[in-house]
Amino acid sequence: VGFIIADDTSPFDADGDGNREAAPLYLYIGTKDSSGDFLARNGLRDGQLYVLVLSSGDRTPGEFRGAGNSGDATWVAIDNTRDQTQSSLDGSTGYDPFGYPTQ
């Protein structure tokens, strides 16, 4: 199973630096397991998350210059390995309260 995840509230100041950034485009790919639990049967357990990276280095819609343009891009795997020792309530360590990377 595969699906694309996009944030329709973008652009916003994601990192607090005063600049409005576009949200990344994510792709999730998982494998269905007919003998597993609900999540596994639907391909939602132990899948891989990817982020779209433009070859040009453009990071915002303004840099890309949108409509009618095209360019090369690559889906890059994201390491979403849990590390409970790094968990933080405010995300200051780069991890959420459950120990997952905030990316």
CORPEWO-V898674 format. One record per backbone hydrogen bond with DSSP energy under -1.0 kcal/mol. NH is the residue of the N-H (numbers start at 1). CO is the residue of the C=O. Records with the same first field share a line. If there is no record, write none. Layout:
# CORPEWO-V898674
NH: CO, CO
This chain:
# CORPEWO-V898674
3: 28
5: 26
10: 7
12: 21
14: 12
21: 12
26: 5
27: 50
28: 3
29: 48
30: 1
33: 40
36: 33
41: 37
42: 38
43: 40
44: 39
48: 29
50: 27
51: 76
52: 25
53: 74
55: 72
57: 54
64: 60
65: 61
69: 66
74: 53
76: 51
78: 49
83: 99
86: 83
87: 84
94: 91
96: 100
99: 96
102: 94
